[in-house]
Amino acid sequence: MQSKELSDHAKGFIQSVIESGEKWLGEEVKKMIDEANNEEEFLEDLMLYLTRMEMKLRDLKEKCEKLSGLV
């Protein structure tokens, strides 16, 4: 799929990703767009990716909080 095939709402979200300054996230989103067959598939894949990332970050934050309590 190409980014020009996305709805205005999806394009707006991608703009938010770019504005976040997280280049690595923008690159991941670009890969997902390239690999998706349609916008629905892209959005489903993106939601799963973001959910997994959220869980990983939450786990890392908890570990860091435990470490900071030990210092």
C-alpha positions as CSV (number, residue, x, y, z in Angstrom):
1,M,0.0,0.0,0.0
2,Q,1.2,3.6,-0.6
3,S,0.7,6.4,1.8
4,K,-1.3,8.4,-0.8
5,E,-4.0,5.7,-0.5
6,L,-4.6,6.5,3.2
7,S,-7.5,8.5,4.5
8,D,-7.0,12.1,5.7
9,H,-7.4,10.8,9.3
10,A,-4.7,8.2,8.9
11,K,-2.4,10.8,7.2
12,G,-3.1,13.2,10.1
13,F,-2.0,10.5,12.6
14,I,1.2,9.8,10.6
15,Q,1.9,13.6,10.7
16,S,1.6,13.3,14.5
17,V,4.1,10.5,14.5
18,I,6.5,12.6,12.5
19,E,6.0,15.6,14.7
20,S,6.8,13.5,17.8
21,G,10.4,13.5,16.7
22,E,10.8,9.8,17.2
23,K,12.5,8.9,13.9
24,W,12.6,5.2,14.7
25,L,8.8,5.1,15.2
26,G,8.3,6.9,11.8
27,E,10.4,4.3,10.2
28,E,8.4,1.5,11.7
29,V,5.1,3.1,10.6
30,K,6.5,3.5,7.1
31,K,7.3,-0.2,7.0
32,M,3.8,-1.1,8.1
33,I,2.3,1.1,5.4
34,D,4.5,-0.6,2.8
35,E,3.6,-4.1,3.9
36,A,-0.2,-3.5,4.4
37,N,-2.7,-4.4,1.7
38,N,-5.1,-1.7,2.8
39,E,-5.7,1.0,5.4
40,E,-7.7,-1.4,7.7
41,E,-4.8,-3.9,7.8
42,F,-2.3,-1.1,8.4
43,L,-4.3,0.3,11.3
44,E,-4.8,-3.1,12.8
45,D,-1.1,-3.8,12.6
46,L,-0.2,-0.4,14.0
47,M,-2.6,-0.8,17.0
48,L,-1.0,-4.2,17.8
49,Y,2.5,-2.7,17.4
50,L,1.7,0.2,19.7
51,T,0.0,-2.1,22.3
52,R,3.1,-4.3,22.4
53,M,5.4,-1.3,22.7
54,E,3.2,0.2,25.5
55,M,3.5,-3.1,27.4
56,K,7.3,-3.3,27.0
57,L,7.7,0.3,28.0
58,R,5.5,-0.1,31.1
59,D,7.6,-3.2,32.1
60,L,10.9,-1.2,31.6
61,K,9.5,1.7,33.6
62,E,8.6,-0.6,36.5
63,K,12.0,-2.1,36.5
64,C,13.6,1.4,36.5
65,E,11.4,2.5,39.4
66,K,12.5,-0.6,41.4
67,L,16.1,0.3,40.6
68,S,15.7,3.9,41.7
69,G,14.2,2.7,45.0
70,L,17.4,0.7,45.5
71,V,19.8,3.6,45.0
